[in-house]
Every structure is written in C-alpha cells, then in structure tokens.
C-alpha cells in the first residue's frame, strides 16, 4: 500500500477515534463498552498507520536522494 494511503487511512481512523468519544460526551449516542473499545482501537491503529506511512515516505525520499538511478 502506498504511504499516502496509509497516512490517509490513519488520519481517518484517528478522526473517528476522536469524534466517537465527543459524540458520546454530548450524549447523542449511549456509551457502551464496545463503542468505547472501537474508538480506542481506531485511534491507536490510526496512529500506528500514520507513523508507518510517514516512515515509508522518509525512507523513500532518502533512497531517491542518495541514489540518482533509483526507479521505484
């Protein structure tokens, strides 16, 4: 998966992980263990995907900068 998709999916998951607790706090949705767990898991997975995508981007840009003949 390209790094820009990883970063995008990570951003969406972190956004879901922030919006769901906000919706729970303003009492639009009832707080359940499952919903809280989904919000936490989405946030953690989103952060990991964002970090992995950023690391892939940095590695790719370094590889291109160091090797003039890179064709990736």
N, CA, C and O atoms as a CHARMM CRD file, in Angstrom:
* protein
*
  288
    1    1 UNK  N      0.85200  -1.17400   0.00000 PROA 1      0.00000
    2    1 UNK  CA     0.00000   0.00000   0.00000 PROA 1      0.00000
    3    1 UNK  C      0.90200   1.24200   0.00000 PROA 1      0.00000
    4    1 UNK  O      1.84600   1.32100   0.78700 PROA 1      0.00000
    5    2 UNK  N      0.62200   2.19100  -0.86100 PROA 2      0.00000
    6    2 UNK  CA     1.43900   3.41300  -0.89300 PROA 2      0.00000
    7    2 UNK  C      1.35300   4.19100   0.42700 PROA 2      0.00000
    8    2 UNK  O      0.35300   4.13700   1.14200 PROA 2      0.00000
    9    3 UNK  N      2.42400   4.90500   0.71700 PROA 3      0.00000
   10    3 UNK  CA     2.49400   5.60000   2.00100 PROA 3      0.00000
   11    3 UNK  C      1.41500   6.66600   2.14600 PROA 3      0.00000
   12    3 UNK  O      0.94700   6.91800   3.25700 PROA 3      0.00000
   13    4 UNK  N      1.01100   7.29800   1.04200 PROA 4      0.00000
   14    4 UNK  CA    -0.01400   8.34100   1.17600 PROA 4      0.00000
   15    4 UNK  C     -1.37200   7.74500   1.56500 PROA 4      0.00000
   16    4 UNK  O     -2.15600   8.39800   2.25400 PROA 4      0.00000
   17    5 UNK  N     -1.65200   6.52700   1.13600 PROA 5      0.00000
   18    5 UNK  CA    -2.89400   5.87800   1.57200 PROA 5      0.00000
   19    5 UNK  C     -2.82700   5.49400   3.04000 PROA 5      0.00000
   20    5 UNK  O     -3.81000   5.63200   3.76800 PROA 5      0.00000
   21    6 UNK  N     -1.66300   5.01000   3.47800 PROA 6      0.00000
   22    6 UNK  CA    -1.51700   4.67300   4.89500 PROA 6      0.00000
   23    6 UNK  C     -1.73400   5.89100   5.77500 PROA 6      0.00000
   24    6 UNK  O     -2.42200   5.81900   6.79300 PROA 6      0.00000
   25    7 UNK  N     -1.15100   6.99700   5.38400 PROA 7      0.00000
   26    7 UNK  CA    -1.31300   8.22600   6.15400 PROA 7      0.00000
   27    7 UNK  C     -2.77200   8.67200   6.12200 PROA 7      0.00000
   28    7 UNK  O     -3.30400   9.10400   7.14500 PROA 7      0.00000
   29    8 UNK  N     -3.42400   8.57700   4.97300 PROA 8      0.00000
   30    8 UNK  CA    -4.82900   8.97000   4.85800 PROA 8      0.00000
   31    8 UNK  C     -5.75200   8.09200   5.68400 PROA 8      0.00000
   32    8 UNK  O     -6.63400   8.59700   6.37900 PROA 8      0.00000
   33    9 UNK  N     -5.55500   6.78100   5.61500 PROA 9      0.00000
   34    9 UNK  CA    -6.38100   5.86400   6.40600 PROA 9      0.00000
   35    9 UNK  C     -6.11800   6.08100   7.89600 PROA 9      0.00000
   36    9 UNK  O     -7.04300   6.04300   8.70800 PROA 9      0.00000
   37   10 UNK  N     -4.85500   6.30700   8.24900 PROA 10     0.00000
   38   10 UNK  CA    -4.52000   6.59100   9.64200 PROA 10     0.00000
   39   10 UNK  C     -5.19900   7.85100  10.14100 PROA 10     0.00000
   40   10 UNK  O     -5.69100   7.89200  11.26800 PROA 10     0.00000
   41   11 UNK  N     -5.22700   8.88500   9.30200 PROA 11     0.00000
   42   11 UNK  CA    -5.88400  10.13400   9.68700 PROA 11     0.00000
   43   11 UNK  C     -7.38200   9.92100   9.90200 PROA 11     0.00000
   44   11 UNK  O     -7.95400  10.43000  10.86600 PROA 11     0.00000
   45   12 UNK  N     -8.01100   9.17400   9.00800 PROA 12     0.00000
   46   12 UNK  CA    -9.45200   8.90600   9.14000 PROA 12     0.00000
   47   12 UNK  C     -9.72900   8.13000  10.42900 PROA 12     0.00000
   48   12 UNK  O    -10.68800   8.42900  11.14000 PROA 12     0.00000
   49   13 UNK  N     -8.88800   7.12900  10.73100 PROA 13     0.00000
   50   13 UNK  CA    -9.10700   6.35100  11.94700 PROA 13     0.00000
   51   13 UNK  C     -8.90600   7.19300  13.20900 PROA 13     0.00000
   52   13 UNK  O     -9.66800   7.06900  14.16700 PROA 13     0.00000
   53   14 UNK  N     -7.88900   8.04000  13.20700 PROA 14     0.00000
   54   14 UNK  CA    -7.68800   8.92200  14.36500 PROA 14     0.00000
   55   14 UNK  C     -8.85600   9.89900  14.50600 PROA 14     0.00000
   56   14 UNK  O     -9.28400  10.20900  15.61800 PROA 14     0.00000
   57   15 UNK  N     -9.35600  10.37100  13.39100 PROA 15     0.00000
   58   15 UNK  CA   -10.51500  11.26400  13.42700 PROA 15     0.00000
   59   15 UNK  C    -11.73900  10.54300  14.00100 PROA 15     0.00000
   60   15 UNK  O    -12.47100  11.11100  14.81200 PROA 15     0.00000
   61   16 UNK  N    -11.95900   9.30600  13.58600 PROA 16     0.00000
   62   16 UNK  CA   -13.06000   8.51800  14.14900 PROA 16     0.00000
   63   16 UNK  C    -12.84600   8.30600  15.64000 PROA 16     0.00000
   64   16 UNK  O    -13.78800   8.38600  16.42900 PROA 16     0.00000
   65   17 UNK  N    -11.59200   8.03300  16.02500 PROA 17     0.00000
   66   17 UNK  CA   -11.28100   7.83300  17.42800 PROA 17     0.00000
   67   17 UNK  C    -11.47200   9.07900  18.27600 PROA 17     0.00000
   68   17 UNK  O    -11.57900   8.98200  19.49800 PROA 17     0.00000
   69   18 UNK  N    -11.51700  10.24500  17.65000 PROA 18     0.00000
   70   18 UNK  CA   -11.75900  11.48400  18.39500 PROA 18     0.00000
   71   18 UNK  C    -13.23000  11.89500  18.35500 PROA 18     0.00000
   72   18 UNK  O    -13.74800  12.45000  19.32400 PROA 18     0.00000
   73   19 UNK  N    -13.89700  11.62600  17.24800 PROA 19     0.00000
   74   19 UNK  CA   -15.29200  12.05100  17.08600 PROA 19     0.00000
   75   19 UNK  C    -16.23900  11.17100  17.91100 PROA 19     0.00000
   76   19 UNK  O    -17.19200  11.67300  18.50800 PROA 19     0.00000
   77   20 UNK  N    -15.98000   9.87900  17.94300 PROA 20     0.00000
   78   20 UNK  CA   -16.88400   8.98100  18.67200 PROA 20     0.00000
   79   20 UNK  C    -16.95700   9.33700  20.15900 PROA 20     0.00000
   80   20 UNK  O    -18.06300   9.43000  20.69200 PROA 20     0.00000
   81   21 UNK  N    -15.83000   9.54000  20.85600 PROA 21     0.00000
   82   21 UNK  CA   -15.96600   9.95900  22.26400 PROA 21     0.00000
   83   21 UNK  C    -16.64700  11.31700  22.42700 PROA 21     0.00000
   84   21 UNK  O    -17.36700  11.53000  23.40300 PROA 21     0.00000
   85   22 UNK  N    -16.43100  12.23500  21.48800 PROA 22     0.00000
   86   22 UNK  CA   -17.11100  13.52400  21.55900 PROA 22     0.00000
   87   22 UNK  C    -18.62100  13.34900  21.44800 PROA 22     0.00000
   88   22 UNK  O    -19.38300  13.98300  22.17800 PROA 22     0.00000
   89   23 UNK  N    -19.04600  12.48500  20.53100 PROA 23     0.00000
   90   23 UNK  CA   -20.48300  12.22200  20.36000 PROA 23     0.00000
   91   23 UNK  C    -21.03900  11.56000  21.61700 PROA 23     0.00000
   92   23 UNK  O    -22.17900  11.81400  22.00500 PROA 23     0.00000
   93   24 UNK  N    -20.23300  10.71100  22.24900 PROA 24     0.00000
   94   24 UNK  CA   -20.67300  10.07800  23.49600 PROA 24     0.00000
   95   24 UNK  C    -20.80900  11.11400  24.60600 PROA 24     0.00000
   96   24 UNK  O    -21.76600  11.07800  25.38000 PROA 24     0.00000
   97   25 UNK  N    -19.85100  12.03800  24.68600 PROA 25     0.00000
   98   25 UNK  CA   -19.86700  13.04500  25.75300 PROA 25     0.00000
   99   25 UNK  C    -21.06000  13.98400  25.61700 PROA 25     0.00000
  100   25 UNK  O    -21.66100  14.36500  26.62100 PROA 25     0.00000
  101   26 UNK  N    -21.41100  14.36500  24.38000 PROA 26     0.00000
  102   26 UNK  CA   -22.57400  15.25200  24.22300 PROA 26     0.00000
  103   26 UNK  C    -23.88100  14.46800  24.20600 PROA 26     0.00000
  104   26 UNK  O    -24.94400  15.02800  23.93800 PROA 26     0.00000
  105   27 UNK  N    -23.79800  13.18200  24.49200 PROA 27     0.00000
  106   27 UNK  CA   -24.92700  12.27900  24.71000 PROA 27     0.00000
  107   27 UNK  C    -25.84000  12.11700  23.50000 PROA 27     0.00000
  108   27 UNK  O    -27.06000  12.03100  23.63800 PROA 27     0.00000
  109   28 UNK  N    -25.23700  12.07700  22.31900 PROA 28     0.00000
  110   28 UNK  CA   -26.00700  11.71800  21.12200 PROA 28     0.00000
  111   28 UNK  C    -26.09000  10.20700  20.97000 PROA 28     0.00000
  112   28 UNK  O    -27.03500   9.67800  20.38400 PROA 28     0.00000
  113   29 UNK  N    -25.08500   9.52000  21.50700 PROA 29     0.00000
  114   29 UNK  CA   -25.02500   8.06100  21.46100 PROA 29     0.00000
  115   29 UNK  C    -24.74200   7.57400  22.87200 PROA 29     0.00000
  116   29 UNK  O    -23.97100   8.18700  23.61000 PROA 29     0.00000
  117   30 UNK  N    -25.37000   6.47400  23.23700 PROA 30     0.00000
  118   30 UNK  CA   -25.15500   5.92000  24.57600 PROA 30     0.00000
  119   30 UNK  C    -23.77600   5.26400  24.66000 PROA 30     0.00000
  120   30 UNK  O    -23.34100   4.59200  23.72500 PROA 30     0.00000
  121   31 UNK  N    -23.11100   5.46400  25.76600 PROA 31     0.00000
  122   31 UNK  CA   -21.77900   4.90900  25.97800 PROA 31     0.00000
  123   31 UNK  C    -21.87600   3.42000  26.29100 PROA 31     0.00000
  124   31 UNK  O    -22.53900   3.01500  27.24500 PROA 31     0.00000
  125   32 UNK  N    -21.20800   2.61600  25.47700 PROA 32     0.00000
  126   32 UNK  CA   -21.11700   1.18400  25.72600 PROA 32     0.00000
  127   32 UNK  C    -19.65100   0.78200  25.71100 PROA 32     0.00000
  128   32 UNK  O    -18.79900   1.49400  25.18000 PROA 32     0.00000
  129   33 UNK  N    -19.37700  -0.37100  26.30100 PROA 33     0.00000
  130   33 UNK  CA   -18.00300  -0.85700  26.31600 PROA 33     0.00000
  131   33 UNK  C    -17.50100  -1.07600  24.89500 PROA 33     0.00000
  132   33 UNK  O    -16.37400  -0.70500  24.56700 PROA 33     0.00000
  133   34 UNK  N    -18.32700  -1.67100  24.06100 PROA 34     0.00000
  134   34 UNK  CA   -17.92600  -1.95800  22.68000 PROA 34     0.00000
  135   34 UNK  C    -17.61400  -0.66900  21.91300 PROA 34     0.00000
  136   34 UNK  O    -16.60800  -0.60200  21.20800 PROA 34     0.00000
  137   35 UNK  N    -18.44700   0.33200  22.04000 PROA 35     0.00000
  138   35 UNK  CA   -18.22500   1.59200  21.32700 PROA 35     0.00000
  139   35 UNK  C    -16.97700   2.30200  21.83300 PROA 35     0.00000
  140   35 UNK  O    -16.22900   2.87700  21.04200 PROA 35     0.00000
  141   36 UNK  N    -16.74600   2.27000  23.12200 PROA 36     0.00000
  142   36 UNK  CA   -15.52500   2.85600  23.67500 PROA 36     0.00000
  143   36 UNK  C    -14.29100   2.10200  23.18800 PROA 36     0.00000
  144   36 UNK  O    -13.27500   2.71400  22.86100 PROA 36     0.00000
  145   37 UNK  N    -14.38000   0.78300  23.14000 PROA 37     0.00000
  146   37 UNK  CA   -13.26400  -0.02100  22.66600 PROA 37     0.00000
  147   37 UNK  C    -12.98600   0.24700  21.19300 PROA 37     0.00000
  148   37 UNK  O    -11.82500   0.33900  20.79600 PROA 37     0.00000
  149   38 UNK  N    -14.02100   0.37300  20.38200 PROA 38     0.00000
  150   38 UNK  CA   -13.84500   0.66600  18.95000 PROA 38     0.00000
  151   38 UNK  C    -13.18400   2.03300  18.76400 PROA 38     0.00000
  152   38 UNK  O    -12.30600   2.18300  17.91500 PROA 38     0.00000
  153   39 UNK  N    -13.59500   3.01600  19.54000 PROA 39     0.00000
  154   39 UNK  CA   -12.99100   4.34800  19.44000 PROA 39     0.00000
  155   39 UNK  C    -11.51900   4.30500  19.82300 PROA 39     0.00000
  156   39 UNK  O    -10.68500   4.91100  19.15000 PROA 39     0.00000
  157   40 UNK  N    -11.19400   3.59600  20.89200 PROA 40     0.00000
  158   40 UNK  CA    -9.79900   3.48200  21.31700 PROA 40     0.00000
  159   40 UNK  C     -8.97000   2.73700  20.27900 PROA 40     0.00000
  160   40 UNK  O     -7.87000   3.16800  19.93000 PROA 40     0.00000
  161   41 UNK  N     -9.49900   1.61600  19.78600 PROA 41     0.00000
  162   41 UNK  CA    -8.76300   0.81900  18.80100 PROA 41     0.00000
  163   41 UNK  C     -8.55400   1.60400  17.51000 PROA 41     0.00000
  164   41 UNK  O     -7.47700   1.53200  16.91700 PROA 41     0.00000
  165   42 UNK  N     -9.55000   2.34100  17.07000 PROA 42     0.00000
  166   42 UNK  CA    -9.40800   3.14500  15.85500 PROA 42     0.00000
  167   42 UNK  C     -8.33300   4.20400  16.03100 PROA 42     0.00000
  168   42 UNK  O     -7.55300   4.46200  15.11400 PROA 42     0.00000
  169   43 UNK  N     -8.29000   4.80600  17.18400 PROA 43     0.00000
  170   43 UNK  CA    -7.28700   5.83300  17.44500 PROA 43     0.00000
  171   43 UNK  C     -5.87900   5.24000  17.45500 PROA 43     0.00000
  172   43 UNK  O     -4.97000   5.79500  16.83800 PROA 43     0.00000
  173   44 UNK  N     -5.69500   4.13400  18.14000 PROA 44     0.00000
  174   44 UNK  CA    -4.36800   3.51700  18.23200 PROA 44     0.00000
  175   44 UNK  C     -3.91000   2.99700  16.86800 PROA 44     0.00000
  176   44 UNK  O     -2.76900   3.22800  16.46700 PROA 44     0.00000
  177   45 UNK  N     -4.78100   2.30700  16.16800 PROA 45     0.00000
  178   45 UNK  CA    -4.42000   1.78600  14.84600 PROA 45     0.00000
  179   45 UNK  C     -4.13700   2.93600  13.88300 PROA 45     0.00000
  180   45 UNK  O     -3.22100   2.84400  13.06600 PROA 45     0.00000
  181   46 UNK  N     -4.91100   4.01300  13.97100 PROA 46     0.00000
  182   46 UNK  CA    -4.67400   5.16700  13.11400 PROA 46     0.00000
  183   46 UNK  C     -3.31700   5.81000  13.36200 PROA 46     0.00000
  184   46 UNK  O     -2.63800   6.21800  12.42000 PROA 46     0.00000
  185   47 UNK  N     -2.92500   5.90200  14.62400 PROA 47     0.00000
  186   47 UNK  CA    -1.60800   6.46000  14.94000 PROA 47     0.00000
  187   47 UNK  C     -0.51300   5.56600  14.38700 PROA 47     0.00000
  188   47 UNK  O      0.44700   6.06300  13.79900 PROA 47     0.00000
  189   48 UNK  N     -0.63800   4.25200  14.56500 PROA 48     0.00000
  190   48 UNK  CA     0.36900   3.33600  14.04300 PROA 48     0.00000
  191   48 UNK  C      0.47000   3.41700  12.52100 PROA 48     0.00000
  192   48 UNK  O      1.57500   3.44900  11.97900 PROA 48     0.00000
  193   49 UNK  N     -0.65700   3.45000  11.83300 PROA 49     0.00000
  194   49 UNK  CA    -0.62000   3.54800  10.37900 PROA 49     0.00000
  195   49 UNK  C     -0.00400   4.86300   9.92900 PROA 49     0.00000
  196   49 UNK  O      0.74300   4.89000   8.95000 PROA 49     0.00000
  197   50 UNK  N     -0.30000   5.94100  10.62100 PROA 50     0.00000
  198   50 UNK  CA     0.30500   7.22400  10.27900 PROA 50     0.00000
  199   50 UNK  C      1.80300   7.22300  10.46300 PROA 50     0.00000
  200   50 UNK  O      2.52900   7.76400   9.63000 PROA 50     0.00000
  201   51 UNK  N      2.28300   6.62300  11.54700 PROA 51     0.00000
  202   51 UNK  CA     3.72300   6.55700  11.78900 PROA 51     0.00000
  203   51 UNK  C      4.39700   5.66500  10.75900 PROA 51     0.00000
  204   51 UNK  O      5.46700   6.00700  10.25600 PROA 51     0.00000
  205   52 UNK  N      3.79500   4.53200  10.43800 PROA 52     0.00000
  206   52 UNK  CA     4.37000   3.63700   9.43500 PROA 52     0.00000
  207   52 UNK  C      4.39300   4.31500   8.07100 PROA 52     0.00000
  208   52 UNK  O      5.39200   4.22200   7.35700 PROA 52     0.00000
  209   53 UNK  N      3.32200   4.98800   7.69900 PROA 53     0.00000
  210   53 UNK  CA     3.27900   5.69800   6.42200 PROA 53     0.00000
  211   53 UNK  C      4.30700   6.81200   6.34700 PROA 53     0.00000
  212   53 UNK  O      4.93300   7.01300   5.30700 PROA 53     0.00000
  213   54 UNK  N      4.48400   7.52900   7.43300 PROA 54     0.00000
  214   54 UNK  CA     5.49200   8.59600   7.46900 PROA 54     0.00000
  215   54 UNK  C      6.89400   8.01300   7.35800 PROA 54     0.00000
  216   54 UNK  O      7.73800   8.56900   6.65500 PROA 54     0.00000
  217   55 UNK  N      7.15600   6.89900   8.04200 PROA 55     0.00000
  218   55 UNK  CA     8.46900   6.25600   7.95400 PROA 55     0.00000
  219   55 UNK  C      8.73900   5.75600   6.53600 PROA 55     0.00000
  220   55 UNK  O      9.86600   5.84800   6.05100 PROA 55     0.00000
  221   56 UNK  N      7.71300   5.22800   5.87300 PROA 56     0.00000
  222   56 UNK  CA     7.88300   4.78400   4.48300 PROA 56     0.00000
  223   56 UNK  C      8.19300   5.96900   3.57200 PROA 56     0.00000
  224   56 UNK  O      9.03000   5.86700   2.67500 PROA 56     0.00000
  225   57 UNK  N      7.52600   7.07900   3.80300 PROA 57     0.00000
  226   57 UNK  CA     7.76200   8.28300   2.99700 PROA 57     0.00000
  227   57 UNK  C      9.19000   8.79700   3.18500 PROA 57     0.00000
  228   57 UNK  O      9.86000   9.14700   2.21300 PROA 57     0.00000
  229   58 UNK  N      9.64500   8.84000   4.41600 PROA 58     0.00000
  230   58 UNK  CA    11.00400   9.32100   4.69400 PROA 58     0.00000
  231   58 UNK  C     12.03300   8.38000   4.07900 PROA 58     0.00000
  232   58 UNK  O     13.00800   8.83400   3.48000 PROA 58     0.00000
  233   59 UNK  N     11.82600   7.07600   4.22200 PROA 59     0.00000
  234   59 UNK  CA    12.75500   6.11900   3.63800 PROA 59     0.00000
  235   59 UNK  C     12.80900   6.21900   2.12700 PROA 59     0.00000
  236   59 UNK  O     13.88500   6.13500   1.53500 PROA 59     0.00000
  237   60 UNK  N     11.65600   6.39900   1.50000 PROA 60     0.00000
  238   60 UNK  CA    11.60500   6.52300   0.04100 PROA 60     0.00000
  239   60 UNK  C     12.29700   7.79700  -0.43000 PROA 60     0.00000
  240   60 UNK  O     13.02700   7.77800  -1.42200 PROA 60     0.00000
  241   61 UNK  N     12.07200   8.90100   0.27500 PROA 61     0.00000
  242   61 UNK  CA    12.69900  10.15800  -0.14600 PROA 61     0.00000
  243   61 UNK  C     14.20700  10.11200   0.07300 PROA 61     0.00000
  244   61 UNK  O     14.95600  10.66800  -0.73000 PROA 61     0.00000
  245   62 UNK  N     14.66900   9.46500   1.13800 PROA 62     0.00000
  246   62 UNK  CA    16.12000   9.32600   1.34600 PROA 62     0.00000
  247   62 UNK  C     16.73800   8.44900   0.27100 PROA 62     0.00000
  248   62 UNK  O     17.82000   8.74800  -0.23500 PROA 62     0.00000
  249   63 UNK  N     16.05700   7.37200  -0.07700 PROA 63     0.00000
  250   63 UNK  CA    16.56200   6.47100  -1.10800 PROA 63     0.00000
  251   63 UNK  C     16.67200   7.19900  -2.44400 PROA 63     0.00000
  252   63 UNK  O     17.64900   7.02500  -3.17200 PROA 63     0.00000
  253   64 UNK  N     15.67700   8.00600  -2.76000 PROA 64     0.00000
  254   64 UNK  CA    15.73000   8.76500  -4.01900 PROA 64     0.00000
  255   64 UNK  C     16.82600   9.81400  -4.00700 PROA 64     0.00000
  256   64 UNK  O     17.47500  10.04900  -5.02700 PROA 64     0.00000
  257   65 UNK  N     17.03400  10.44200  -2.86500 PROA 65     0.00000
  258   65 UNK  CA    18.04100  11.48600  -2.77200 PROA 65     0.00000
  259   65 UNK  C     19.45300  10.90000  -2.87100 PROA 65     0.00000
  260   65 UNK  O     20.33200  11.50700  -3.48300 PROA 65     0.00000
  261   66 UNK  N     19.67900   9.70900  -2.26700 PROA 66     0.00000
  262   66 UNK  CA    21.01000   9.11500  -2.24800 PROA 66     0.00000
  263   66 UNK  C     21.36000   8.39400  -3.55000 PROA 66     0.00000
  264   66 UNK  O     22.53700   8.27900  -3.89000 PROA 66     0.00000
  265   67 UNK  N     20.37200   7.91700  -4.26800 PROA 67     0.00000
  266   67 UNK  CA    20.63200   7.13600  -5.47400 PROA 67     0.00000
  267   67 UNK  C     20.01000   7.84600  -6.67300 PROA 67     0.00000
  268   67 UNK  O     18.78500   7.91100  -6.78600 PROA 67     0.00000
  269   68 UNK  N     20.82700   8.37000  -7.55100 PROA 68     0.00000
  270   68 UNK  CA    20.31800   9.08700  -8.72200 PROA 68     0.00000
  271   68 UNK  C     19.64400   8.15200  -9.73300 PROA 68     0.00000
  272   68 UNK  O     18.85100   8.61000 -10.55600 PROA 68     0.00000
  273   69 UNK  N     19.94200   6.87000  -9.68400 PROA 69     0.00000
  274   69 UNK  CA    19.40300   5.92000 -10.64700 PROA 69     0.00000
  275   69 UNK  C     18.19600   5.16300 -10.10800 PROA 69     0.00000
  276   69 UNK  O     17.78000   4.16500 -10.69500 PROA 69     0.00000
  277   70 UNK  N     17.63400   5.62500  -9.00300 PROA 70     0.00000
  278   70 UNK  CA    16.50200   4.94300  -8.38400 PROA 70     0.00000
  279   70 UNK  C     15.27300   5.04300  -9.28700 PROA 70     0.00000
  280   70 UNK  O     14.94000   6.12400  -9.77500 PROA 70     0.00000
  281   71 UNK  N     14.58900   3.88700  -9.51100 PROA 71     0.00000
  282   71 UNK  CA    13.41100   3.86000 -10.37900 PROA 71     0.00000
  283   71 UNK  C     12.21900   3.27500  -9.65800 PROA 71     0.00000
  284   71 UNK  O     11.42200   2.58000 -10.29000 PROA 71     0.00000
  285   72 UNK  N     12.05400   3.51500  -8.37800 PROA 72     0.00000
  286   72 UNK  CA    10.93900   2.93100  -7.61700 PROA 72     0.00000
  287   72 UNK  C      9.77500   3.76000  -7.73100 PROA 72     0.00000
  288   72 UNK  O      8.73100   3.43900  -7.16100 PROA 72     0.00000
